[in-house]
Amino acid sequence: MMTEESEINKEKKDEKDKDDKNEPFEITPDMIIWKAMYLPDPLVRAVWELGFQNPTAIQLACLPTAIKGRKDVVGAAETGSGKTLAFGIPILTGILKDKEFELKKQKQNEKESDDSDESNDQSHTSNKKKCIEKKGTVAAEEDSDDSEEMGQMEDFGGGIGRVRVFDIVELGNQKAKIVKGQKKLRALIITPTRELAVQIEKHLKAIAKYTDISICLVIGGMAAPKQERLLSRGPDIVIGTPGRLWEMIESGNSHLSQINDIRYLALDETDRLLEKGHFAEVRTLLEHINKDETKKRWRQNFVFSATLTLAHDLPNRLGNLKSKKKKEAMKLDKLLTLVGVRPKAKIVDLTTEVRSLKPASLSEMKLYSATVEDKDYYLYYFLRHNPGRTLVFCNSINNVRRLASVFTLLETNPLPLHAQMHQKQRLKHLERFSSQDNALLIATDVAARGLDIPYVQHVVHFQVPRTSENYVHRSGRTARASREGTSLILIEPEEATTYRKLCSTLKKDKNDLPDYDVDMRIFAAIKQRVNLAKAIESLEHRTKRERSDKSWMKQMAEEADLLISESDEDSDSGGTAQSHSQLLTELKNKRKELSTLLARPLKRSANRKSTLYKEKCTVQCQVIIPKSLKAVKLVRFQYSTQNSGWKALETILKLT
């Protein structure tokens, strides 16, 4: 019943889409700027309905050259600047033109074949009249003509008895069959992450709403048989991640075996694709795409990234890279050669100054933490004082899991996101985060690139990113499309060196970022709640571990066909059961205490002065010296974030 209803709804939707495509549409003066970019009317209509009244800077620089001049484009611009449409619109426009040209050619060929058929019929009729005049040969001629006509009907009439012809193409370790007459694969878009591929597909489908261009998604984490079915329909554009694309090519997919014949190739977040772990598959894909030099010359290429000018050196196996300090021009040349970018490509770099990598509406701040544990306090403080949609980035999956469990107890409802989660769960968490006004997403760098989540007010770097590219892309999740946003980076003493390198690469002074102010009067209440949540999380982990150990013992005994007597269980687990019950009691009491604290507002400490967080903290140490001196040496040290180290301020000698 459900399948019938879904099929009926799908048919209704298809009919509605057809009606929308057939509706008359008139270009108004407000849309002239898009028309001046050489966009066809169906794309202008879709762009205008999506609310894009004016092209962005990267689109203004790329669209005329890519559409009118059909040049390859290498683009670098800040995050949230509209790079997806900068390469998506030229690809859609090119496919529409190709289809229009092929349709005209097909009609011309049909017309020529009809004319040739008419001339053949006329000559055949004249020959037949001549044959009738000859006596004794009339019957034989008619029989032969009838047999020829019957033979033609048997071969081509009504499509009966058609023969499917295959070309065998060798790709990887498999041989793929290309069915002659099947739909063409016209464009391939490669992205480093699944979420970015899903987002690009969503944008391009919205732009191609009034066209007959079909788009398919090929990414890991989703059912391969379903993707095979979608590919069997012959989509014009395939968007995918390197691993799943190469996996399906090696399995002998007939549609992807046309990868050598594509007319358009786009690489988004190129510097990420060239990092270790992704590069081997991308390189193999590019080698197959660039096999035929003739087809390579006719292909249009798009290479885009927000941090293209900060790209790392290529791996040593791709060239003799003895020097670590390579010029950006050499990096770019190697990249363009690998992709197969044609000469005289249009290079659009809107990040000539590294400072322009960040949006102008982004406010960046820093906060020094004396210890690793203090970061939890500062994060909770920030979340309580800055409501809204917040994205917290960590360097490791373990940190994401730990923070998610602790902040769940603190009732901030965090949504974790990392590479070890199932794809459906990842997409579900992204949807929930996008739909809630006050939401918290704790993620690894999986969420750092390309994701256009609307109205993200805050980004927190819980750990200092390992590379400057990651910092730029993380911060770029907020302050998108000229909206305001805040980026806060938490720095512990061990990360001071990494932070200095980050500032050096981005050509910033380490003191350029202003400090985030913390009201220390309520810090005691913050610490009390976070410490209690961490204690509960630790107790929960212990109880789970004990339960798993107990179930493991029983499972092993059952597999070995061993019976455990009640006396053995009592002797082995008598003390354990008692400790376990005490653990549960303690856990219950702490949960009750935390829920009571969370129900109260944060109170300011009366015994603390109204001071804000400062960069310097002072401790006093007692140094033991020989008793013969009859004195105690007290040394006061001060930790300075400016110098990233401890400094002895003064030495005091006290007589005993």
Steps between C-alpha positions, in 0.01 A plus 500: 500500500779738594692427180189573290448832680867595457485415129184711459664791687810467283291506181315809623830669582642415156186638332526818708869541406411458132227764532746736673753451219237573237378817670595819310777700661602855422836657583444822696748793517602389851635174359710663228820461703460120495413507132815704441696209649380294194264280705217329308144593600423182703804562722423871536149410616626246757772732633253786539242285678768386745548862602841567339447852371865575424801277429782493756854616425627151413197443275550832320862408434435141386164475320562708182840342437382146566172525305587730209871424464469137621835530677619290793461681833717483811325687781594600854270706720393526862258247646133572440570704185291291258767275346255211444293700251818647348579157352151347512328754274760473216472119511118512478514762224753297303290182525190688380692631199642154425153345510359774278780446246450123504124541451553730200750257353261211552215686328732593213608136460137387507410756235790390281401135543138584409618684186721206404208260558276709273760505222549125539123447478478712183786314333352171612159593344657602169700179489187301572313662209786414267497141623124466438552585130732202466314180433585184691680681791210679669407228750861433601571870562186544715580191709852618568379848600239355738757275664736793553225710662402212731860458604521868597183472709635198686827679587371842610123494531365588845835443669459121487826308479728795578859407576684663791864562414764538772844658511736342753697760694766407754501711815703397801482125551158461338368513145190717468240471225386819333161461335486688173211745504492541880484846656823695527692581815569869439647638826680375810532696825741365766482613865700391809204444735157341471320794659648740245393271214143491637498879525627551143235259369231697684619833354536373142159328503344828613673689215413230242133495606368618163729285286513131409850456649523203738742486796616198703684471831770231547639505856602254768278415795194447280367182336706410191211312325284813517779707347538236226130538417533879484803472272313257272264789412791680337535829696670793327698605809656276765610653832707276725784436740821337369473170689148400393551629144808285446333202672206510256728552199705195598179297541430561130216756509408570137402866550813595695714318243434803276720704732753556219233674288379761750483857375515667844712423809482689831709454815366678809720557808796391290765545769310255724476248215878510466565420865635164608235229504293647218764570240570144379141445381470848351824454312380165356172661393679790332735263318202315348321822412812643331590188298381635166681823412243593232206474739704675768534807274121522460425467872429804718655488849409682822738502800368680811590546866492768769865435587650417162791738553579326831511151345761261639780356292407190304623161626855400408381217276364761256824681453842571640413745775824543688432853619220546752451864413343504156356805337124515467537522123680166488234338717228632273681385184535145633133497596384624157718247321362216708137599437564555130407868491540643149736790418371856535273404787326778691651529849273692739666563834296721731734418790811684382540619857476215749296716735217503245460125550267584788169680443492866600199437726685239710614592853799291612598460868735288708491363854803358679442204728744416780418126482323259266216453753430874505389484137184314605415785741562769240292319238205463737539867600496605133189292423310642799583859407465469121175329404447410136626250249853398607746269325786358712800343323735237647809334354408148611192277505563408867469865598174532307356198682618620843363852455172366362443282809603772751294776337201268467504475881522882511176509294642688201375226262818458291499324163824309426635470144807301397624257235416181691127574506262351242422732212127514574570596860743771389245649261229477767713692751577767239128540425415528871778755550376707204138491616556617862567863591697415813705193412845357573698287252828345620698375200837409358631662181244291306269802541771758429478522121233615261196453723259791464303476824285813528533745789789345694577777751805353674793272423722375786838340434516279810846389384737707290471371140805323363515704178412852396266360233292327768479822700377697198242237405380450858453874554328519162199306628382827657473856362381366165330716236603824679333398828676561832671216685747425779801269499662413837819297532592335833876469559670292766876535580596194292328651196684833517756393238231377261312827545813705422553300178136554410532876543822501298340320206198730505733801529354608830664605823414268789359800686278613211202299623327668796452307824160360589395640839390261774319621810683313778224575752281221357789272408474303825139404416607403148778275631268336754252396231758382248697302761183331616405409141849360437480293820162358390641422156791315659266298725276411207803379307601277794153346532484429127843337510404278794180392327686418181762298692227303679309428177826401330572242774155348459527494123839323513363242745200429275719460191723257692196307633602571858256537786569762764363401841328750723767451766773592249306807393448602862865447594630679189255787490401551863719802553452612140121509536530707815739747336275511193196590712702769677607630159140521383396678820780753462407549136136560588591756769734691270239513224248639744752759621581607143134533400447721808795721401387530139156610611652801676641811332875555510594693813792735532751437778493767771855433621657558157587837358325612181794426274505385143723231353856614450788357304720450806464269798740486797591205724725481802738206549698400810854389429679290764851623583753366754393533864831658585381822335199499730283655227230407254529622144170606344501556125205656322453395139276655242372330183491746214308410186693762308828319566333156523698406810553538872708786631645544850378834633671527838675300767410548866714370786318446826688419817362199685 
